[in-house]
Amino acid sequence: MAKEGSTGDQGAIDLRTKSLLSLAIALIIIVCGLALRRYGFQIGLPAFIVKYGGSLLWATMVFFLVSATLPRLDRRDAALIAAAVAILVELFRLVHTPWLDSFRLTTAGALLLGRIFSPWNMVAYGIGILLGVALDWLTFAKFVPRGTQSAS
């Protein structure tokens, strides 16, 4: 299996394992985001936390999905791709067609695409991607030998 870092380094993590761990983290984030949206108001969280917390977690999930599908990327590049995806999805909310608006009214459409454009979502996405970078570092930094990963 391909290793991240130089070959023979003890403690290096193979790319398949990194992908699977990133995917597992993304799935945990999905569960947290769905729980926040489903139970946030019931447990008394403010609307601001429920709304933008969901957006923050969505962007964190995107970061880990990028990391899972492209495990050779360093954190900075994964964050840039995740940011591009998040911004494009937000800008896509400005596009309106009857079938697209109908899809956005479904639960799946609301969770995947959102319903209404908001520049504040982009702020939440940025914070969520930074959270993803931090979680990635906490999860994987000990597995990558020093000097083999770019500064990110």
N, C-alpha and C positions, 0 to 999 in steps of 0.2 A: 504494500500500500504506500501511496505517496505520503511523505511526511512534510509537515510545515517546519521550516528550518532546515538545517543541514542534516544529512543522513547520519545515522549512528548516534545522534544526540539522545541521551537518556531524558525522559520526561517530555519529549515532543509528542504531540497528539496527531494522529493521522487525520487526513481530511474528511474521511467518511464519518469518523467519530465526531469531529467538529460539526459537521453538517447535521448529524442526528441530534447532538446536544442543542444546537441552535434551533432546530425544529421543535424539540421538546420545550425549550424556553418560549418559543413563539406560541405553542399550544397552551402553556400555562398562562401567558399574557392574554390570550383569547378568552380563556375561562374567567380571568380576573376582570377583563373588560365587559364581558357579558353579565357577570355578577354585579358589577358596578351599575350598569345600565338597568338591570332588572330590580336590584334591591337597594340601590343608592338612596332613593327618595324614602323608601320604607324604613330605612334605619336612620333617617333624619339628616342625611348629607345635603348641603346646599346645592341648588341647581347648578351653580358655577362649577362645583367639583364634579358632579355627575356628567355634565356636558363636556367640559374641557378635559376632565380626567379620562373620559372615554377616547377623546381625540388623541391625548398624550399616549395612552396605551396602544391605540391603533398604530401610531407612528413607530412606537417601540417594536410592535409586532412586525411591521414592514421591515425595519432594520434587521431583525433576526431572520426573517424569511429571505432577505437578500443574502445575509451571511450563510444561511443554510444552502442556498442554491449556488452561491459563488464563494466557497470556503477559502479559496486562495487570496481573496481580496483582503487588504489590510482594513482596519477599522475606519480609517478616514474615507477610503473609497467606498466602502459599504454604506457609510453615513451619507456620502454625497449622492449615491444612487437612491437610497431611501428617501432623501430630501427631494430629489427630482420626482420620484414616484408620488410622494405626498403632495407636492405642489401641483403636479399635473392632475391628480385626482380632484384636488380642491378647485382648480380652474375649470375642470370638466363640469363642475356643478353649474357653471354659467351657460352650458349648452342645454337647450330644452327642445325635446321632441315629444310627441304624445306617448310613444312607447317607452321612452326613457323616463319620462315623468311618472308613468304608471309603475315602472319597475322601482323607482325611488320610493314609492308609497308602500312597497312591501318591506317586511322586516329585513330580508336579505339585501334589498336595494339600499335601504337606509344605513345598514351596517357597512356595506361595501363601498358605496358611493356617497352617502350622505344626501341630504335634501337641499340645503340652502348654503350658498357661498358665504364664507365668513373669513376675513383676513385674520381674525383671532385664532381660527383653527390652525393657521400656518405657524403662529407663535407656539401653540400647544404641540404641533408636530415637531418643531425645532427642539423643544424641551424633551419630548418623547424620544427623539433620535439621540440626543445627548445622554438620556437615561440608558438607552440601548448600548451606546458606546461604553458607558461606565459598567453596566452589567456584563458586557462582553469582556471587558478588561478584568473584572473581578473573577469571571468564570474561566477565562483562558490564559491569562498572563503567566500563570505559573507553569503552563505547559510549553510555552515558546521560549527556547533558549535565548539568553541575552545576545544582542547583536545580530539576530536573524530577522527581526521584524522592524519594519520602518516605523518611524515616530508617528504615532497616531493616537 
